[in-house]
């Protein structure tokens, strides 16, 4: 039962991160790192830095 809950939780984090990684220009396979907690934090940081507006305006 625990394994099924793990798979559901993993799918709920990997699928949205897959789409974010594509939009940010990274290889979507990096979203598999979301299975670990530190991987999720690092990937969210990378995507935030990539999609953040640059100083002086524009993207």
Secondary structure as UniProt FT lines:
FT   HELIX           2..24
FT   HELIX           28..35
FT   HELIX           37..51
FT   TURN            55..56
//
